[in-house]
């Protein structure tokens, strides 16, 4: 990368984005030394304008940002850093410095709910019931839902077909969670195949 540090007196903005969810986590500034340290340690390091020194995000809180990819914009004067956060990013304890955003329902959110059910096992939850029956029962449910989806695919009822597809995805995510994985792990495999 041939970055232009001259526009902002030796600094460039660095937008930090969750590499899995693509949620924007924070914005900081880097000088050449901060970028070099970030690349060397694979932990995001900024240049603090108020303290006039380098600081690695997480050195105090333990909430490090582990670098997955660094991308420069078209003008080579801004960075997008895809990172894996280790805990909340904001000093307020929130997930991002932009506050908790209401987002559309997605598979990452569903995975979080499923994982929370697995960890807390609240009474009355269907997901808790599945986890309490064990891996064999969960795997069996995935098979049942797959068969039901195939059956509905042969008919002309789009609503039933889509409901069975949703059931299959939900049960697959429960199975992934039971095995210690997430849907993003499957996406990573698909991404490697795509390359």
Secondary structure as the mmCIF struct_conf table of DSSP 4:
data_model
#
loop_
_struct_conf.conf_type_id
_struct_conf.id
_struct_conf.beg_label_comp_id
_struct_conf.beg_label_asym_id
_struct_conf.beg_label_seq_id
_struct_conf.end_label_comp_id
_struct_conf.end_label_asym_id
_struct_conf.end_label_seq_id
TURN_TY1_P TURN_TY1_P1 UNK A 6 UNK A 7
STRN STRN1 UNK A 8 UNK A 8
TURN_TY1_P TURN_TY1_P2 UNK A 9 UNK A 10
STRN STRN2 UNK A 11 UNK A 11
STRN STRN3 UNK A 12 UNK A 18
TURN_TY1_P TURN_TY1_P3 UNK A 19 UNK A 21
STRN STRN4 UNK A 24 UNK A 30
HELX_RH_AL_P HELX_RH_AL_P1 UNK A 32 UNK A 41
BEND BEND1 UNK A 42 UNK A 42
STRN STRN5 UNK A 43 UNK A 43
STRN STRN6 UNK A 45 UNK A 48
TURN_TY1_P TURN_TY1_P4 UNK A 49 UNK A 52
STRN STRN7 UNK A 53 UNK A 56
TURN_TY1_P TURN_TY1_P5 UNK A 57 UNK A 61
BEND BEND2 UNK A 62 UNK A 62
STRN STRN8 UNK A 65 UNK A 72
TURN_TY1_P TURN_TY1_P6 UNK A 74 UNK A 75
BEND BEND3 UNK A 76 UNK A 77
STRN STRN9 UNK A 78 UNK A 85
BEND BEND4 UNK A 86 UNK A 87
BEND BEND5 UNK A 90 UNK A 90
TURN_TY1_P TURN_TY1_P7 UNK A 91 UNK A 92
BEND BEND6 UNK A 93 UNK A 93
BEND BEND7 UNK A 95 UNK A 96
TURN_TY1_P TURN_TY1_P8 UNK A 97 UNK A 98
HELX_LH_PP_P HELX_LH_PP_P1 UNK A 100 UNK A 102
HELX_RH_AL_P HELX_RH_AL_P2 UNK A 107 UNK A 120
TURN_TY1_P TURN_TY1_P9 UNK A 123 UNK A 124
HELX_RH_AL_P HELX_RH_AL_P3 UNK A 126 UNK A 133
HELX_RH_AL_P HELX_RH_AL_P4 UNK A 135 UNK A 153
TURN_TY1_P TURN_TY1_P10 UNK A 154 UNK A 154
BEND BEND8 UNK A 155 UNK A 156
HELX_RH_AL_P HELX_RH_AL_P5 UNK A 158 UNK A 178
TURN_TY1_P TURN_TY1_P11 UNK A 179 UNK A 180
HELX_RH_AL_P HELX_RH_AL_P6 UNK A 183 UNK A 194
#
